[in-house]
Amino acid sequence: MAPYDSENTTAAEEVDEPRTGRRRAARYVVPVTVMGVAAATIGLVPAIASSGDPDLPEITAAQLIEKIATSDVEQLSGTVKITTDLGLPNLGGLENSIASGAMGHGEEGGGSSAEPSAKLTELASGTHTLRVAADGPDRQKVSLLEDAAEYSLIRNGEDLWGYDSESNEVYHGTVDTSGEEREQQPPATPKDFAEEALKAVDDTTSVTVDGTAQVAGRDAYKLVIEPKQSGSTVGAISIAVDHKTGMPLKFTLTPSSGGAAVVDVGFTKVSFDRPAASTFAFTPPKGAKVTEEDELDHGREHPRKRERAPKSEEDLGKGLDGLKMLGEGWNSIATFDTGGEGGLPTREAGGDFGGFLGSLGDQVKGDFGTGTVLSTRLVNALITEDGKVYVGTVTKDALVKAADGGK
């Protein structure tokens, strides 16, 4: 692809050229709409290697985004290290129970420790090592390595297997072969995280190439995505993109408040050779307790069978009564009314949930009255005394301002 001749040229115009490779973008999730970002938004300064970094051919941010979108990697294996530091409050283990409940499983209904949603919530905090392998869209394996134990999630065609070696429990389900349900699978590789980040690229975003790096022994370019607006808790997103394949090798999200990364996920070893077929074969070990997907339903809706996540504000409103989106870009705030009279229950009203939240968050006041802000290093939420909720990857001040405007 030739460099841009004018700042008025758009990446979308480049994509409209009739090339066979363009059709791959839809297959690999990164939306073609990303390519429609104006060239004025994307840094046109090509990558320049610093001392000690790989010396690679020059490339612009628009060209690098296209390289990701048209990457045709279907086979790989390797080791991924993932560190997540959202700054969640320590509730003595209750936070994990809440997360498990939100994923649709728990003690009620006789869950299995091998059910995917039960195990993969662990990735929401701390540092973990994963072994990953893929051979096309229908054969994938992710193994979470633990001390003297291992949890594996294996997809082989229509079959989905989960195996917890510690408890010797097995989960078995089936997968929709249309591919639609792949969007519901949790992110496990830098590519998964990168694709979600690229969906946020619009005219409120700065996208540049910041030199080169070496990840897992491979030469890579560094793509940097930053909000142009103030008020977002997102500082910057850095994506290391493999020079040869266009595959994201490392993803790092740092908060605007500074400090360690909120999410840091990257390959420590990677191979693009086809994994052996035996990698995806699974037979329940002797004596293992096997739980079928249908056994876990017990009249409740299974997480994988829910409708796909709503994409537009209109669809979001249908999924949650009264939900509205305020602002734009990285400063978007979702707001909805819980419907509770007088807001959250208080100790005086015979409950202590309001007091419990108050002990975890900061009390704030505004034209809307009083409220509690629950904070992490990335996502903040304001709950007002009249039962309204404002949530987004924005600062506490931005939430208070939004609540004042929506009083």
Secondary structure, DSSP 8 states (H G I E B T S, - for coil): ----S-TT-BHHHHHTS--GGGGHHHHTS--GGGGGSBTTTB--------TTS-------HHHHHHHHHT----EEEEEEEEEE-------TTHHHHHHHHHTT-STTTT--TTSHHHHHGGGGSEEEEEEEEEESTTEEEEEEEETTEEEEEEEETTEEEEEETTTTEEEEEE--TTSGGGGGS---SHHHHHHHHHTT-STTEEEEEEEEEEETTEEEEEEEEEESSSSBSEEEEEEEEETTT--EEEEEEEETT-SS-SEEEEEEEEE-S---GGGG-----TT-EEEEHHHHHTTS--GGGS-----SHHHHHHHSTT-EEES-GGG-EEEEE---TTSS--TTTT--HHHHHHHHSEEEEETTEEEEEEE-SS-EEEEETTSEEEEESB-HHHHHHHHHHT-
